């Protein structure tokens, strides 16, 4: 993309938008009305009074769009950044929204002999296989990861894997499915991310926007 064209910012679909919209307002980013319509099939949106464009994609795809330069900036959860660890991404600011935790959970009826302190191998269902393997490897345990995109809580019930690694907020879904947290792997929040190459070629423009976000976060 030419430096004369507007910045493209990738944002995640879902509940995080509720927290992100007020932050955008503080920064002066005003998306077109279609952006707020959950039924809208459009994925790219203009912003009033600026040449910024927003693209609304799956949370896991935000980092990929920014890392490969399709978007110059984005908002991604630290869970996504941990999982992909793209070297082309720069994460200058914690936006202090989207708080939750990435946790290991297991069934309430897990037997004592299955204590992780006594095993060298575990099978885990997760959408975070890279993060999960690293977590267990640091503890001398080999993790066999079964990657799922959702419905993680079904895995122990149906014998797919006895443990899961997933995002947890209130913990209600875990409890409803007979599971409980045993370890918090990481506390998660949303970060402002930037493509490193774009930051070099459009430093003034991007730095100014980073400063606006930082000011908005500090003012909250």
C-alpha positions, 0 to 999 in steps of 0.5 A: 500500500502506498504511503499516500493511502489511508491507514488500514486498522484490523479489528476483531469481531465479537464482544471486544468491539463493545469496549473498543468503540468508546476508545475509538471515540476518544481517539477520534475514529468514527466508523461508518454506521454499517460498522455497528451492525452485527448483521452487516456482511461488509468487512471493510469500513470507512471512517468519518472525517479521516482516510482511515479504513477499518477491517473487521476480521476474526480475532485470530486473523488480526495478527496475520493481516497486520504481520503480512502488511494487509493492515498497518495497525490492529487490535489483537489480544495478547493470547493471539500474539503469544500463539503466533509470535510474529517477528513483523509485529510491534505491540507498543501499547496495552489498551487495557480492554478485553481482560480475561485469562488463558487457563488450563482446566480439567474435570471436577472428577479428575483422579489424583493419579492424573496429577500433572506433577506425576506425568511426562505426557498430556493430551490437551484440547485447545485453539492455542497449540503453540502456547500450550506446548511451550507452557508444558515444555517449560515444566518438562512435560510433552503436550499432545495438542488437539486443535479445536476452534471452539466448544472446548469444554466438550473435549473432556466429556467426550473423551477427546482430551482430559484437559483443555487450555482456553480463554476464561472470563467468569468461569461460568461455562467451565462450571456448567460443563463440570470443569475447573481452572487449575492453572492460569497460563497468562493474563490477557488483554488487548494490545495495539499492534503495528506492522514493523515495515509500515512503522518505518515508512509511515512513522509520523502518521502511525506514531501520532495515532499511537500517541492518541491511543496512549492518551485515551488509555491514560485518561480512562 
